[in-house]
């Protein structure tokens, strides 16, 4: 017995949603990495006054700030990846439940149609 067009369309829509969430997570991770790269290249976000005073500081004093920024970016990236993974898993579960429910309803409707005497 083939699947109904409605079931296949719903599956396609849910697959597209999952793909879009995965792409969003990938782009977000990529942007965080790019931001980290730019931040490292600049030596960290600083205002003009902070840049002037930062130049006076030794390289040893700036290193811990850069390391803290890198740790913060890594933590943010890990959290984004985790949230994307959990969201994808929940969407797959929901899609599976919807698919099963839709198939059950369709089968029941076909069963009723075949066993109902014509009027």
Helices and strands as residue ranges (DSSP letters): H 5-42, H 48-56, H 59-115
